[in-house]
């Protein structure tokens, strides 16, 4: 086998294996898990609004954490050949997105409108 053929085989193998880095999932590709709406059945519109805002803040934090995990995993994959994979951030993000959907459905069922003044005051603590 010539050196050129050997180098070509190595390059093709490296490209084929580059998809096997075990990188974390992009936050945009993480979908919500199922959460029963029964958890929010007793909530009034004000409590649902507070809960929805709290979940939105937590989702933002988890998206940032997952993006940071992805970034550091890419560096690790570059140097070591493998990444960190998904961690607790990904599973918690899926749970929070499921909770958000359950709250949204509960708000829709109760015909709640936007944020109420009393709920806004509670959110700023």
C-alpha positions in Angstrom: 0.0 0.0 0.0 1.4 3.4 -0.9 1.7 6.3 1.5 -0.9 8.2 -0.4 -3.4 5.4 -0.2 -2.7 4.9 3.5 -3.1 8.6 4.2 -6.4 8.6 2.3 -7.7 5.6 4.3 -6.8 7.4 7.6 -8.5 10.6 6.5 -11.7 8.8 5.5 -11.7 6.8 8.8 -11.2 10.0 10.8 -14.1 11.7 9.0 -16.3 8.6 9.5 -15.5 8.5 13.2 -16.0 12.2 13.7 -19.7 11.6 14.2 -19.0 9.4 17.2 -17.8 12.0 19.6 -20.7 11.5 22.0 -21.6 15.2 22.0 -24.5 16.6 24.1 -27.8 17.2 22.3 -28.5 20.7 21.0 -31.0 22.5 23.4 -33.3 23.1 20.5 -33.6 19.4 19.8 -34.6 18.5 23.4 -38.4 18.0 23.6 -40.5 18.0 26.7 -41.4 14.9 28.6 -45.1 14.1 29.3 -46.4 15.8 32.5 -50.0 15.2 33.6 -52.2 18.3 33.7 -53.6 17.0 37.0 -50.7 18.6 38.8 -52.1 22.0 37.9 -55.8 21.3 38.1 -56.3 23.1 41.4 -54.2 26.2 40.5 -56.0 29.4 39.7 -54.9 31.7 36.9 -52.6 33.8 39.1 -50.7 30.7 40.4 -50.5 29.3 36.9 -49.0 32.5 35.6 -46.4 32.5 38.4 -45.6 28.9 37.7 -45.3 29.5 33.9 -42.9 32.5 34.5 -40.8 30.4 36.9 -40.6 27.5 34.5 -39.6 29.9 31.7 -36.7 31.3 33.8 -35.5 27.8 34.7 -35.7 26.8 31.0 -33.5 29.7 30.1 -30.9 28.7 32.7 -30.9 25.1 31.5 -30.6 26.1 27.9 -27.5 28.1 28.8 -26.1 25.2 30.9 -26.7 22.8 28.0 -25.0 25.1 25.5 -22.0 25.4 27.9 -21.9 21.6 28.2 -21.9 21.3 24.4 -19.2 23.9 24.0 -16.9 22.2 26.6 -17.7 18.8 25.2 -16.6 19.9 21.7 -13.2 21.0 23.2 -12.9 17.7 25.0 -13.8 15.7 21.9 -11.2 17.6 19.9 -8.4 16.7 22.4 -9.5 13.3 23.7 -11.7 12.0 20.8 -14.9 11.8 22.8 -17.3 14.2 24.4 -19.3 14.3 27.7 -22.7 13.3 26.3 -25.9 14.5 27.8 -26.0 15.2 31.5 -28.6 16.2 34.1 -29.1 19.5 32.3 -30.7 17.7 29.3 -33.1 15.6 31.3 -34.1 18.5 33.5 -34.6 20.7 30.4 -36.9 18.0 29.0 -38.8 17.9 32.3 -39.2 21.7 32.5 -40.4 21.8 28.9 -43.0 19.2 29.8 -44.1 21.1 32.9 -44.4 24.3 30.8 -46.6 22.5 28.3 -48.8 21.2 31.1 -49.1 24.7 32.6 -49.9 26.1 29.2 -52.7 23.6 28.7 -54.1 24.3 32.2 -54.1 28.0 31.5 -55.8 27.4 28.2 -58.5 25.2 29.9 -59.1 27.9 32.5 -59.1 30.6 29.8 -56.4 32.6 31.6 -55.1 35.7 30.0 -51.7 37.3 30.4 -49.7 38.1 33.6 -51.9 39.6 36.2 -50.6 42.6 38.3 -50.5 40.5 41.6 -48.5 37.8 39.9 -45.9 40.4 38.6 -45.3 41.6 42.1 -44.6 38.1 43.3 -42.2 37.4 40.5 -39.8 40.2 41.5 -38.9 38.7 44.9 
